[in-house]
Amino acid sequence: MLELGLLLEIIHVKYLLNIGLMNMIAKNGKWIFQWNYPVVVTQLGILSSLLPENIETKVAIMDVQNKVTKIYVDYPILLPKYYEGLILIEGYLKERSCLDMVWNDGGGIITFKRVYLTSEHLDSKVFFSEARVALSIKFFVPEIEKLKRMIHEEELITKQWSLQLEELNKRLRTEIAEKEDILIVNITDTYRSLPAKLLKFYQWLYFNHEFSYILKTDDDSLINIDQLLQKLLEDSQFDPTKAWIWSRFRKNWPVNYIGKWADYDYQSPYYPTFPCGAAYVISQKIALWLISNAELLYTYQGEDVSMGIWLSAINTNFIEDDHFECNRECKPQSYNRAQLSPNEIQEIWSSFEKCQNLCSCK
């Protein structure tokens, strides 16, 4: 059976290549791709045996970051490094083909990721080698000699990067010994491992400290701790023995299927209510529930959306407060500032020490 589409990623272009890829049997079919090195696309094609007579069929490339703009390719076209796009077929194709397919990943250039049974992502599934699709793409690497040099120097670059990591680890160990303000957990530190890292921290906290609340924030944020503590102590709704989370929340947030925050595991078009990751506070009861169920909780693509999914399973009180900031905005009574550079953190903190205002002293 022909699959409707394919999600793929170009992970490493090693040499000149003309490659037949995949796709589509129905109206508005698609597959998603990303280049990790500049390439020139010279041709898009559709399996001729699938084209119906007297029906116009078009192939277009759409930038996933700008879903309004379609490019009907006037060959050749240069796609820059990290370009991420969709190849669309507009029209109808026949639904059956007797031809076999040979999948060519170009010696590791391409990672095939998902195939589409219909135009809906929820009907897609992880790529399997028996899949058959109908679209092809032809391209070449314009700076092949430069790329060959990069590949030749890859081992040296890897060694240099390893030395930088060793130096960073030494500095972290020194900071931990002097300040005791960093916990290193046994996990590979990537964006998608953040939910698991958070759960490991909660487990460590349970065995090493007594607590009533936990504040989670990001390392590019500043917090007005005194203002938060005052609110926690004065407001009776912040009972640590009750199940609540305090933050500003995102509601009816659509699940991303592309880009950094792509989530291929959560089987719904929208996430349940989840807190802004820049800052939120959970009660002791919520923390204990997370700790008790840590081995059973599935970790999704982001720490904030994972928290929302986990807490949707229990009767959680979501305490909304617009004094929490999700991004760079700031109001006189804001509890936090987010998405700051290291220099901005130093400047804002110096100002905050003078007037206890995260926005400014004016």
N, C-alpha and C positions, 0 to 999 in steps of 0.2 A: 504494500500500500504506500502511496506517496504521502509524505508528511507535508504540512503546509509551509513550514518555515524553519529557520535555524538561527540560534543565537551562537555567535562565535567570537573569539578574540584573537587578534594577531599578536602573539607574544614575543616573537623574535624573528626578524627577517635576516636570513643568512646569505642569500644569494639571489641572482636573477631567477625569476620564476613566472611561468604562465600556468595558472592553476584553475581547474574547473571546480566551482563550488556548487551551490544548491538553491532550491526554494520553490515554493508556491504552486498551489493548484486552484486557488479561488480568488475572489475579488479582494483587493487590498491586503494581500499576503505580505510577509516581511521576514527578514532576518537581520540580526544586529551584529556589528563588527567594530573592532577597535584596532587602529594601527599603532604599534610602538616604535615605528620608524617611518619617515616620509616615504610614500610610494606614489607612483603614477598609475592611475587606472586607465587602461586603454580600451576596454570593451566590457560591456555587460551583455549577457545572453540568456535566452530561455530555451529549454529543450524543445526542438522544433516539432517533435511528434505530439506535444501537448498543446500546440497552438490551434485553436478552432478557426475554421475558415470565415472570412468576412467579418471578423470581430477585432477591433483595434485593442492592442495590449501594449502598455507602456511600462518601462522600468525607470525608477527614480531613486536617488539617494537623498535621505533626509537627515539633517543634523539633529541628533537626539536632544541637544541643548536648545534648539530652536525649531520646535516641531511644526512651525508654520511654513518654513522655507523648504521647498523641494528643489532639487537640482536634476533636471532632465539632461543627462550627461552629453556634453559636446566634447568628444574625446580629443586629446587626452585631458585628464583632470588630476591635479596634484592634491593629495590628501595628506595633511601635515601629521607629524608625530602626535600620538595620543588622540587623533581625531576619532570620534565615536559616532557612528551613524547607523541608519536603517536603510536597507535596500528594499524598495517596495515594488510590487507588481500591481498595476492598476488595470483591471480587466478580469477575464475569465480564462481558465485553462481546463483542458480535459482532465478527468479525474483518474485515469488509469494509464499506466505505461508498463510495457513488458521488458524494458531495458534494465540491466543490472547497473549498479554504481560502484565505482572504486573511489574510496575516500583518500584524498591526497593532502596530507598536512604540511607538505613542503619541507620535510625534514625537521619539523618542530616549529615552523613559522606560525602555524595556526593551532589554536585549541578550540575544538568544536565543543560547544557547551550545552545547547538545548535545541530541541526540535519542536515545531509547533503543529499540533493536530488541527487546530482552527486558528483564527486570527486572535483569539483570546489567550493572554499569557497563562491563565489558570489551566488551560488545556495543554500547555507545553510540558515537556518532560526532559530529563537529562539525556544528552546525546547518546545514541547507540549506533554501532557501526553498520547495522543492517538497514538503517534509515535510508529512504530514497526521496530526493527532492529535485527541483527542476531549474534552478537558476545557476548561472556560472559568472565568474568575474575573472578578468585577465588584467594583470598589472606587472610592473617591474620596478626595481629599486634604482632611482636616478643617481645616487651617490654611492655606488657599489664599492669603490676603492676605499672610501672613508669608512664604510661599514666593515669591510675586511680588516682594516687597521683596528677598529674597535674590538672586533672579535679576537684578533691576535693579542691585544692588550688586556683582554678580559681577566686573565689570571693575575696580572699585576694590579689591576684596579681592585680585584677582590681582596688581595693581600693588604692593600692600603686601607680598604674599608674595614678589614678585620682589626688592623692596628688602631684605627679611630674608635672602634667599639671597645677595644681593650682599655684605651685611655678614658673613655666615658665611664666604663665600669669602675675604674679606679677612683674617679672623681665622685661617683655615686657612693661608693663604700666609705670614702672619707667624710662625705656629708652625713651619712647614716651614723658613723661613729661619733661625730661631733654634735649633731643636732637631734638625732633620733626622731627624725620627722619623715622618713621614707620607709615604706615596706616593699620589699621585693618578693613577689610570689612566683611559684614555679610554673610559669606559663610563657609561651612565645608571645611577645608583645606586638600585636598587630591591631589594626582598627577593629577587625571582626572578632578578636578575642577579648574585647573590652567587657562584654557581659560575663564571661567566665572569670575574668580578673576581678570584677566587682564582687562576685559571689565568694571568691577565695578570700578577699579582704574581709567581708562580713564574717566568714568563718573564723578567721584569725582574731578579729575583734571580740567575738563571743568568748573565746578561750583565754583572752589576755586582758580584757577590760570590762568594767561595769559601765553601762550607758543607758540613757533614757531615749535619746534621739540620735540619728546619724544625718549629718549634712554631707551631701555629695556635690562636688563642683569640679570644674575643669582647671587645668594648669594655665590656661590663658584668661583666667577670671580673677576678679577681686571681690571680696565679701565684706560687708559691714557686720561683723560678728556680734558686736554689742547690740545692734538694732534687732537682729534675729533673736538673740537670747532674751531680750526684753519682751518681745512679742510672745515667745514660747512660754515664758514664765507668767505672763499676765493674762493670757487667753485660756479659758477653761477647756476649749475644744481640743487643746494639744495635750491630751492625756496619754502618756506613753504606753498605757496598758490597752489602748484602743487601736484599731487598725485604720491608719490614715497616712496620707502622703500630702505634703504641702509644697506647692510650686505654682508656676503658670503652666498650663497644659495645652497640648495640641490635640484637636478633636477632628474626627473624620479625615484624617491625614491619609492621602492615597499611598499605596505601596509602590515603591520605585522598582522598576525592572531593568533599569540601565544606570550606568555611572557608579560613583563611589558607594552610594547607599542602596545599590540593587539588592533586593531580597527575593531569592528564589524559593524560599522555604515556607513563608507565611501564606497560607492558602485562603486569602481573602483580598478583595480589592482595596480595603481600607483597614488601617490599624485601629485598635481600640484606643481610648484616651491614654496619652502618655505624657510624662513631664518633660519640660525643656531640660536637656542634659547639662546646661550651664550651671544650674543650681536647683536642688530640691532637698527636702528634709523628710525622712521617714520615721515613724514611731518605732519604739522598741518591739511592739507586737508584730509589726510588719517585718522588721529585721529578723526576728526569731522564726517567723514563718518561712522566709527566704532561706535562712540557714538550715532549717529542718528539711527543706525540700530541694536543697542545692543540687543533689545528685540526680534529681528527676527533672529539673527545669531545663527546657531546651533553650539554647542560646541562639538568638536571631542576629541579624546583621548589625544592629546598633544597641548600645547599652540602654539608651532612653526608651526605644520602642520595645525592647525586651522587657524592661520594667513594667511598661503599660500592659503588655500581653500577660505577664505573670500575675499582676494584680487584678486583671479582669476575671481571674478564676475565683476570687474571694470577694467578700462584701467589704470593699475598701471605700473609705471616705476620701474623695478627692477634694482637697481644700484649695480652692482657686485664689490666687493673690497676684494682682498685676504689678506689685512692687518687685517681683522677680523679673529679671530681664533675660530674654532668650538670645539676644544678639547685642549689637553695639549701642543700642538705645540707652538713654539714662535720664532718670527723673530725680528731683531733689530727694525723694524718699526711697529711692531704689535700694534693694538689699544687696545688689551685686552689679558688677560690670563684666561684660563677656567679650570674647573674641578680640583680646588685646595682644599687642606685640610685647616682647620683653621690655623695650624702652617705654612703651605706654604704661605698663604696669608700674615701673619705677616712678614715672612722672606723676601718675594719678595717686600712688601711695604717698608720695611726698606731700601732695596737696591735701590728701585726706587726713594726714597727721596734724595738719594745721587747723582744719575746720570741720572734720568729721562728715564731709560730704563727698560722695564718690564722683559727682559730676564736676564740680569746680567750687572754688571759694568765692566766686563773684556773687 
